[in-house]
Amino acid sequence: MSNHLAIATITGALNYRLSKIASAALPSAAVQVTNLRPNAPSGLPTTGVNIFLYQVTPNVAQRNSDLITRRSDGTLLKKPTAALDLHYMLSFYGDESQWEPQILLGSVVRAMHAQPSIDSATITAMLGDPLYNALLLTNLMEAPDPVRFMPTALTFEEMSKLWGIFYQIPYVLSVAYAASVVLIESDDLPKTTLPVREYQVGALPFQRPLIQTAVSSSNPSAPLLPTDQLVLTGSSLFGGTSREVLIDGAAATVVSANPISPTQDQYVVALPSSIVAGVHAAQIIEHVQVTPTFASIVESNLVTFAVAPVVSSASSTTTTTVTEITVDVTANVTPAIGPKQRLQIALAQITGPGGPSYFLEAKIGGTPNVVEARVTSAAPNPPILPGTYVIRVFVEGVPSGLDATTPYSTPNVVVT
């Protein structure tokens, strides 16, 4: 990993290296190696090599290798690192009648092929030259992998665009190289965690508790009534050092816990006094003491069960005006209704098969134990025909019960 001087250091090291190569190729000439734009108004060498960094692109292989760098709270997890490829154009100048540009090109290509990387020794030697004092704080020599130069094959069209559009000058004998991969690391320091002073390792065999059924103590095939107890049946429910039963995430009172067969265990649980009608979830939590000072938690699966509302009484009020007729149906239920629960009232007339029936959207009345529905129609047609109706209240789709008579007759409401 390198600091912000990495790109300049690579260009400087290439300049330092090519200066020696070019001088050895033309020992009798005053050879220069420069770092200027090919269309610079002055300063380009009469005989020598010009190095121009014309493009920088993300390295395809490592551009996302540092993800993820930050935690969800924004603190730094590890140092962000940018992975780059550097694209250089090397242009060669000299007396073409003496083939000087071609001699320099051949010398540079041979040296770059024989030693394609910028090693730490080259960077260290470069920093000993006062010409490169601006790069003294570089740490590129500490990078785990050296930056390598690879020749780039530019098509005729790409070369034409570079010289004719980008530089807008006559072509000079040139060759392109790509330096890869350059890793530039942020100076930000990650927030480290405190060292571990002590740890303990332990293991206990256990099986995850599995709840298979959650039914009513009075009628396993029907929703629970507020006065019922919840019966949980499953396997491996008695592991761990201690256990608790949760209803909707809160601890519930266990009435009894016994194995009922070699493969089945059973819990009988009292419903919380604050439970509301509707659908609920139950779960068994086991606390496993792994070491004397460390306990773990094993959770069973979640099972759902329904608590049915019980209609204790119902009434109806009909209001008639010149233009409309309104019927208000009110039912008193237990247990209480929770906020934002969906409520409906179903009415079926007690006149035998074929009598009218209605399904009404409802809401909570003045107290959580009151369910109200209102329906209106234009006079003289009543929205609900007069008569006696069996009434059921649905809370989140869970219906209240009916009596055991045939045909059903209670609970009921009289609509006048």
C-alpha positions as CSV (number, residue, x, y, z in Angstrom):
1,M,0.0,0.0,0.0
2,S,1.2,3.5,-0.8
3,N,0.4,7.1,0.1
4,H,-0.7,9.9,-2.2
5,L,2.8,10.2,-3.7
6,A,2.6,6.8,-5.4
7,I,1.7,8.0,-8.9
8,A,4.3,10.7,-8.9
9,T,6.9,8.3,-7.5
10,I,6.2,5.8,-10.4
11,T,6.6,8.5,-13.0
12,G,9.8,9.8,-11.3
13,A,11.3,6.3,-11.0
14,L,10.5,5.6,-14.7
15,N,12.2,9.0,-15.5
16,Y,15.2,8.1,-13.4
17,R,15.6,4.6,-14.9
18,L,15.1,5.7,-18.6
19,S,17.7,8.5,-18.1
20,K,20.3,5.9,-17.5
21,I,19.1,3.6,-20.3
22,A,18.9,6.5,-22.9
23,S,22.3,7.8,-21.9
24,A,23.9,4.4,-22.4
25,A,22.1,4.0,-25.8
26,L,23.5,7.3,-27.2
27,P,26.7,8.0,-25.1
28,S,27.9,10.7,-27.5
29,A,24.7,12.7,-27.5
30,A,23.2,15.1,-24.9
31,V,20.2,12.9,-24.0
32,Q,17.3,14.2,-22.0
33,V,14.4,12.4,-20.4
34,T,11.4,14.8,-19.7
35,N,7.9,14.6,-18.2
36,L,6.0,17.0,-20.4
37,R,2.9,17.1,-22.5
38,P,3.8,16.1,-26.1
39,N,2.4,19.4,-27.3
40,A,4.3,21.5,-24.7
41,P,5.5,24.8,-26.2
42,S,9.0,24.3,-24.9
43,G,11.2,22.0,-22.9
44,L,10.8,18.8,-25.0
45,P,14.1,17.1,-25.6
46,T,16.0,17.5,-28.9
47,T,17.4,14.0,-28.3
48,G,15.8,11.8,-25.7
49,V,12.6,10.4,-24.3
50,N,9.5,12.2,-23.1
51,I,7.2,10.4,-20.5
52,F,3.6,11.5,-20.4
53,L,0.9,10.1,-18.2
54,Y,-2.1,10.5,-20.4
55,Q,-4.7,8.4,-18.6
56,V,-5.5,6.8,-15.2
57,T,-8.2,4.1,-14.9
58,P,-9.5,1.9,-12.0
59,N,-7.9,-1.5,-11.9
60,V,-10.6,-4.0,-12.9
61,A,-9.4,-6.9,-10.8
62,Q,-8.9,-5.0,-7.5
63,R,-11.2,-1.9,-7.7
64,N,-13.6,-3.3,-5.1
65,S,-11.2,-5.5,-3.1
66,D,-11.4,-3.2,-0.1
67,L,-15.2,-3.3,0.4
68,I,-16.6,-2.9,2.9
69,T,-14.5,-0.1,4.5
70,R,-17.0,1.3,7.1
71,R,-19.4,-0.1,9.7
72,S,-23.1,0.8,9.7
73,D,-22.5,3.7,12.2
74,G,-19.9,5.2,9.8
75,T,-16.8,4.4,11.7
76,L,-13.8,3.1,9.7
77,L,-13.4,-0.6,9.6
78,K,-10.3,-0.7,7.4
79,K,-8.3,1.7,5.4
80,P,-9.9,2.5,2.0
81,T,-7.6,1.7,-0.9
82,A,-7.8,2.9,-4.5
83,A,-6.5,0.5,-7.1
84,L,-5.4,2.2,-10.3
85,D,-3.7,1.5,-13.7
86,L,-1.5,4.2,-15.1
87,H,-1.2,4.7,-18.9
88,Y,2.0,6.2,-20.2
89,M,3.0,7.4,-23.6
90,L,6.8,7.3,-24.3
91,S,7.9,9.5,-27.2
92,F,11.3,9.4,-28.7
93,Y,13.2,12.3,-30.2
94,G,16.5,12.7,-32.1
95,D,18.2,12.9,-35.5
96,E,16.1,10.6,-37.6
97,S,18.8,10.5,-40.3
98,Q,21.0,8.8,-37.7
99,W,18.1,6.6,-36.4
100,E,18.4,8.1,-32.9
101,P,14.6,7.8,-32.1
102,Q,14.6,4.2,-33.1
103,I,17.8,3.4,-31.2
104,L,16.3,4.9,-28.1
105,L,13.0,3.0,-28.7
106,G,14.8,-0.3,-29.0
107,S,16.9,0.3,-25.9
108,V,13.8,1.3,-23.8
109,V,11.7,-1.6,-25.0
110,R,14.5,-4.1,-24.4
111,A,15.1,-2.8,-20.8
112,M,11.4,-2.7,-20.0
113,H,10.9,-6.2,-21.2
114,A,13.9,-7.5,-19.3
115,Q,12.9,-5.7,-16.1
116,P,9.2,-4.7,-16.2
117,S,8.8,-3.7,-12.6
118,I,9.8,-0.7,-10.5
119,D,11.5,-2.3,-7.5
120,S,12.4,-0.7,-4.1
121,A,16.1,-0.5,-5.0
122,T,15.3,1.8,-8.0
123,I,13.0,4.0,-5.9
124,T,15.7,4.3,-3.1
125,A,18.4,5.2,-5.6
126,M,16.1,7.8,-7.2
127,L,15.4,9.4,-3.8
128,G,19.1,9.9,-3.4
129,D,19.1,12.3,-6.3
130,P,18.2,16.0,-5.3
131,L,16.2,16.3,-8.5
132,Y,13.5,14.1,-6.8
133,N,13.4,15.8,-3.4
134,A,9.6,16.4,-3.8
135,L,9.1,12.6,-3.5
136,L,11.1,12.0,-0.3
137,L,8.0,11.2,1.8
138,T,6.9,8.4,-0.6
139,N,6.5,4.9,0.9
140,L,6.0,3.1,-2.4
141,M,9.1,1.1,-1.7
142,E,7.2,-0.6,1.2
143,A,4.4,-1.9,-1.1
144,P,4.2,-5.7,-0.9
145,D,4.1,-6.1,-4.7
146,P,6.1,-4.0,-7.2
147,V,4.3,-2.0,-9.9
148,R,4.8,-3.7,-13.3
149,F,4.9,-2.1,-16.7
150,M,3.1,-3.8,-19.6
151,P,3.2,-2.7,-23.3
152,T,-0.2,-1.5,-24.5
153,A,-1.2,-2.2,-28.1
154,L,-2.9,0.9,-29.4
155,T,-4.9,0.6,-32.7
156,F,-4.2,3.0,-35.5
157,E,-7.5,4.8,-34.7
158,E,-6.6,5.2,-31.0
159,M,-3.1,6.5,-31.9
160,S,-4.6,8.9,-34.4
161,K,-7.1,10.3,-31.8
162,L,-4.3,10.8,-29.3
163,W,-2.1,12.8,-31.6
164,G,-4.7,14.4,-33.9
165,I,-7.3,15.3,-31.3
166,F,-5.7,15.1,-27.9
167,Y,-2.2,16.5,-28.7
168,Q,-3.1,18.2,-32.1
169,I,0.5,18.0,-33.2
170,P,2.4,15.9,-35.8
171,Y,3.1,12.3,-34.7
172,V,6.4,11.4,-32.9
173,L,7.6,7.9,-32.7
174,S,6.0,6.5,-29.5
175,V,5.1,3.4,-27.6
176,A,2.4,3.0,-24.8
177,Y,2.8,1.2,-21.5
178,A,0.4,0.5,-18.6
179,A,1.7,0.4,-15.0
180,S,-0.3,-1.9,-12.8
181,V,-1.4,-2.1,-10.1
182,V,-1.0,1.1,-8.0
183,L,-2.6,0.9,-4.6
184,I,-3.1,4.2,-2.9
185,E,-4.1,3.9,0.8
186,S,-6.0,6.4,2.9
187,D,-4.3,8.1,5.9
188,D,-7.4,7.6,8.1
189,L,-6.9,5.1,10.9
190,P,-9.5,2.5,11.6
191,K,-11.1,2.4,15.0
192,T,-9.6,-0.7,16.7
193,T,-11.4,-2.9,19.2
194,L,-10.0,-3.4,22.7
195,P,-7.8,-6.4,23.1
196,V,-9.2,-9.6,24.6
197,R,-8.0,-10.0,28.2
198,E,-9.6,-13.3,29.0
199,Y,-11.7,-15.9,27.2
200,Q,-13.2,-19.3,28.0
201,V,-14.1,-22.1,25.7
202,G,-16.7,-24.7,26.5
203,A,-19.1,-27.0,24.8
204,L,-22.3,-28.8,25.8
205,P,-24.3,-31.2,23.6
206,F,-27.8,-30.0,23.0
207,Q,-30.7,-30.2,20.6
208,R,-32.7,-27.3,19.5
209,P,-36.2,-27.4,21.0
210,L,-38.9,-27.9,18.5
211,I,-42.5,-26.9,19.1
212,Q,-44.9,-29.0,17.0
213,T,-48.3,-27.8,18.1
214,A,-49.8,-24.9,20.1
215,V,-53.5,-25.6,21.0
216,S,-56.2,-24.8,23.5
217,S,-56.5,-26.8,26.7
218,S,-60.3,-27.0,26.3
219,N,-60.7,-27.6,22.6
220,P,-57.5,-28.5,20.6
221,S,-59.3,-27.9,17.3
222,A,-60.6,-24.4,18.1
223,P,-59.0,-21.0,18.8
224,L,-58.2,-20.4,22.5
225,L,-60.7,-18.6,24.7
226,P,-59.5,-16.0,27.1
227,T,-60.0,-18.4,30.0
228,D,-58.1,-21.3,28.3
229,Q,-54.5,-22.4,28.8
230,L,-52.0,-22.8,26.0
231,V,-50.7,-26.3,25.5
232,L,-47.3,-26.5,23.7
233,T,-46.2,-30.0,22.5
234,G,-42.9,-30.8,20.9
235,S,-39.5,-32.5,21.2
236,S,-36.3,-31.6,23.1
237,L,-38.2,-29.0,25.2
238,F,-36.3,-29.8,28.4
239,G,-32.7,-29.1,27.5
240,G,-30.4,-26.5,29.1
241,T,-30.1,-25.4,32.7
242,S,-33.3,-23.3,32.7
243,R,-36.2,-22.6,30.4
244,E,-38.8,-20.0,29.9
245,V,-41.8,-19.6,27.5
246,L,-42.4,-16.4,25.7
247,I,-45.7,-15.2,24.3
248,D,-45.2,-12.3,21.9
249,G,-41.7,-11.9,23.3
250,A,-42.7,-11.5,26.9
251,A,-42.2,-14.2,29.6
252,A,-45.4,-16.2,30.4
253,T,-46.4,-18.3,33.4
254,V,-45.7,-22.0,33.0
255,V,-48.5,-24.0,34.7
256,S,-46.8,-27.4,34.2
257,A,-44.0,-29.0,32.1
258,N,-43.9,-32.7,31.6
259,P,-42.8,-35.4,29.1
260,I,-45.8,-37.1,27.7
261,S,-43.9,-39.8,25.7
262,P,-40.3,-40.8,25.1
263,T,-40.3,-38.5,22.0
264,Q,-42.7,-35.7,23.1
265,D,-42.6,-33.0,25.8
266,Q,-45.4,-30.7,26.8
267,Y,-45.8,-27.3,28.4
268,V,-49.1,-25.9,29.7
269,V,-48.9,-22.1,29.9
270,A,-51.3,-19.5,31.3
271,L,-52.3,-16.7,28.9
272,P,-51.2,-13.3,30.1
273,S,-54.0,-11.2,31.6
274,S,-53.3,-8.5,29.1
275,I,-53.6,-10.6,26.0
276,V,-55.9,-9.3,23.3
277,A,-57.9,-11.2,20.8
278,G,-56.2,-12.2,17.5
279,V,-53.1,-14.1,16.4
280,H,-50.1,-14.5,18.8
281,A,-46.7,-16.2,18.7
282,A,-45.1,-18.5,21.3
283,Q,-41.5,-19.6,21.7
284,I,-39.4,-21.6,24.2
285,I,-36.0,-20.2,25.3
286,E,-33.4,-22.5,26.9
287,H,-30.4,-21.1,28.8
288,V,-27.3,-23.3,28.4
289,Q,-24.5,-22.9,30.9
290,V,-21.4,-23.4,28.7
291,T,-18.8,-22.5,31.3
292,P,-19.1,-21.4,34.9
293,T,-19.1,-17.8,33.8
294,F,-20.7,-18.0,30.3
295,A,-24.3,-18.9,29.4
296,S,-25.7,-19.2,25.9
297,I,-29.3,-19.1,24.7
298,V,-31.0,-21.7,22.5
299,E,-34.3,-20.7,20.8
300,S,-37.0,-22.9,19.6
301,N,-39.1,-22.2,16.5
302,L,-41.9,-19.7,16.7
303,V,-45.5,-21.1,16.6
304,T,-48.7,-19.1,16.2
305,F,-52.0,-19.5,18.0
306,A,-55.3,-17.6,17.9
307,V,-57.2,-16.2,20.8
308,A,-60.9,-15.8,19.9
309,P,-63.1,-12.9,21.1
310,V,-66.1,-13.8,23.2
311,V,-69.3,-11.8,22.6
312,S,-71.0,-11.2,26.0
313,S,-73.8,-9.0,24.7
314,A,-74.9,-7.1,21.5
315,S,-77.4,-4.4,20.6
316,S,-78.7,-2.6,17.6
317,T,-80.0,0.9,17.0
318,T,-81.9,2.0,13.8
319,T,-82.1,5.7,12.9
320,T,-84.5,6.8,10.2
321,T,-84.6,10.2,8.5
322,V,-86.4,11.4,5.4
323,T,-83.5,10.5,3.1
324,E,-81.7,7.6,4.8
325,I,-81.7,4.7,7.3
326,T,-78.8,4.0,9.5
327,V,-78.2,0.8,11.6
328,D,-75.6,0.8,14.3
329,V,-74.5,-2.6,15.7
330,T,-72.6,-2.8,18.9
331,A,-70.9,-5.9,20.5
332,N,-69.3,-6.2,23.9
333,V,-66.3,-8.6,23.7
334,T,-63.6,-10.1,25.9
335,P,-60.7,-10.0,25.9
336,A,-59.9,-6.4,24.8
337,I,-59.2,-5.4,21.3
338,G,-55.7,-4.1,20.5
339,P,-55.1,-0.9,18.6
340,K,-55.0,-1.0,14.8
341,Q,-56.5,-4.5,14.6
342,R,-58.9,-5.3,11.7
343,L,-62.4,-5.9,12.9
344,Q,-65.6,-7.2,11.2
345,I,-69.1,-8.1,12.4
346,A,-71.0,-11.0,10.7
347,L,-74.8,-11.2,11.1
348,A,-76.9,-14.2,10.0
349,Q,-80.7,-14.1,10.5
350,I,-82.2,-16.8,12.7
351,T,-85.0,-17.8,10.3
352,G,-83.5,-21.0,9.0
353,P,-81.6,-21.6,5.8
354,G,-81.8,-18.9,3.2
355,G,-82.2,-16.0,5.6
356,P,-80.3,-12.8,4.9
357,S,-76.7,-12.4,6.2
358,Y,-74.4,-9.4,6.4
359,F,-70.6,-8.9,6.8
360,L,-69.7,-5.4,8.1
361,E,-66.4,-3.6,8.6
362,A,-66.2,-2.5,12.2
363,K,-64.0,-0.4,14.6
364,I,-63.3,-0.1,18.3
365,G,-66.0,1.7,20.2
366,G,-65.6,3.9,23.3
367,T,-63.5,1.2,25.2
368,P,-61.2,-1.6,24.0
369,N,-64.0,-4.1,24.8
370,V,-66.6,-2.6,22.4
371,V,-66.8,-3.3,18.7
372,E,-69.1,-1.1,16.6
373,A,-70.3,-1.2,13.0
374,R,-72.5,1.3,11.1
375,V,-74.2,0.8,7.8
376,T,-76.4,3.3,6.0
377,S,-78.7,3.2,2.9
378,A,-81.2,5.5,1.2
379,A,-84.7,5.5,2.6
380,P,-87.0,3.6,2.4
381,N,-84.8,0.6,1.9
382,P,-83.1,-0.5,5.2
383,P,-79.4,-1.5,5.0
384,I,-80.2,-4.5,7.3
385,L,-83.6,-6.1,7.2
386,P,-85.4,-6.2,10.6
387,G,-85.1,-9.5,12.5
388,T,-83.0,-11.4,15.0
389,Y,-79.5,-12.2,13.9
390,V,-76.7,-14.5,15.2
391,I,-73.7,-12.2,15.7
392,R,-70.0,-13.0,15.3
393,V,-67.0,-10.7,15.8
394,F,-63.9,-11.3,13.7
395,V,-60.5,-9.9,15.1
396,E,-57.7,-10.2,12.5
397,G,-59.8,-13.0,10.9
398,V,-60.3,-14.9,14.2
399,P,-64.0,-15.4,14.8
400,S,-65.9,-15.4,18.1
401,G,-67.7,-18.6,18.9
402,L,-71.4,-19.6,18.8
403,D,-73.5,-21.7,21.1
404,A,-73.8,-25.4,20.8
405,T,-77.5,-25.4,19.7
406,T,-78.8,-26.4,16.3
407,P,-79.7,-24.1,14.6
408,Y,-77.4,-21.5,16.3
409,S,-79.3,-18.9,18.3
410,T,-76.8,-17.1,20.6
411,P,-75.2,-14.7,20.9
412,N,-77.7,-12.6,18.9
413,V,-78.8,-9.1,18.2
414,V,-82.3,-7.7,17.3
415,V,-82.5,-5.3,14.4
416,T,-85.7,-3.3,14.3
